[in-house]
């Protein structure tokens, strides 16, 4: 039986929140909720930043698991 620590729960929840936010932002683009190109650039920048955060989180987890 595997016991989840608080850190495991935190990581899992943070990952879920970040992915959900990326999906929400992508949906706002696909449904045409943006009024202009500036808003599009802002949203795509947020998506890129969130994806980078997800990648950094996975890289940090990999490093911690190796050490």
Secondary structure per residue as TSV (DSSP state, phi and psi in degrees):
chain	resnum	aa	ss	phi	psi
A	1	X	-	360.0	134.2
A	2	X	-	-99.0	131.1
A	3	X	-	-105.0	126.1
A	4	X	-	-86.0	127.9
A	5	X	-	-81.1	169.9
A	6	X	H	-59.9	-39.0
A	7	X	H	-64.1	-39.5
A	8	X	H	-63.8	-44.4
A	9	X	H	-63.6	-41.6
A	10	X	H	-61.3	-48.0
A	11	X	H	-60.0	-45.3
A	12	X	H	-63.3	-44.6
A	13	X	H	-68.1	-40.9
A	14	X	H	-63.1	-43.9
A	15	X	H	-59.0	-45.2
A	16	X	H	-63.0	-44.5
A	17	X	H	-62.3	-42.8
A	18	X	H	-65.2	-45.2
A	19	X	H	-64.3	-42.3
A	20	X	H	-61.3	-39.7
A	21	X	H	-67.9	-40.5
A	22	X	H	-59.0	-46.0
A	23	X	H	-63.3	-40.2
A	24	X	H	-62.8	-42.8
A	25	X	H	-67.8	-40.7
A	26	X	H	-61.7	-39.2
A	27	X	H	-64.5	-39.3
A	28	X	H	-63.2	-32.7
A	29	X	H	-71.5	-48.9
A	30	X	H	-67.1	-28.0
A	31	X	T	-87.1	-1.5
A	32	X	T	76.1	31.8
A	33	X	-	-79.0	-2.0
A	34	X	-	-94.8	140.3
A	35	X	-	-92.0	-24.3
A	36	X	S	-154.7	174.5
A	37	X	H	-65.8	-33.1
A	38	X	H	-61.7	-42.3
A	39	X	H	-64.9	-40.2
A	40	X	H	-59.7	-46.8
A	41	X	H	-62.4	-40.3
A	42	X	H	-61.9	-48.1
A	43	X	H	-66.2	-43.5
A	44	X	H	-66.4	-31.4
A	45	X	H	-66.4	-40.4
A	46	X	H	-63.8	-41.6
A	47	X	H	-61.7	-45.4
A	48	X	H	-60.6	-41.8
A	49	X	H	-65.1	-41.7
A	50	X	H	-66.1	-40.5
A	51	X	H	-64.0	-38.3
A	52	X	H	-63.7	-41.0
A	53	X	H	-62.2	-41.5
A	54	X	H	-61.5	-45.2
A	55	X	H	-62.6	-42.5
A	56	X	H	-63.6	-40.4
A	57	X	H	-62.8	-43.6
A	58	X	H	-65.7	-39.6
A	59	X	H	-65.2	-42.2
A	60	X	H	-64.5	-40.4
A	61	X	H	-63.3	-41.6
A	62	X	H	-62.0	-44.5
A	63	X	H	-63.3	-42.3
A	64	X	H	-65.6	-36.6
A	65	X	H	-73.3	-25.9
A	66	X	H	-78.4	-29.9
A	67	X	-	-94.4	360.0
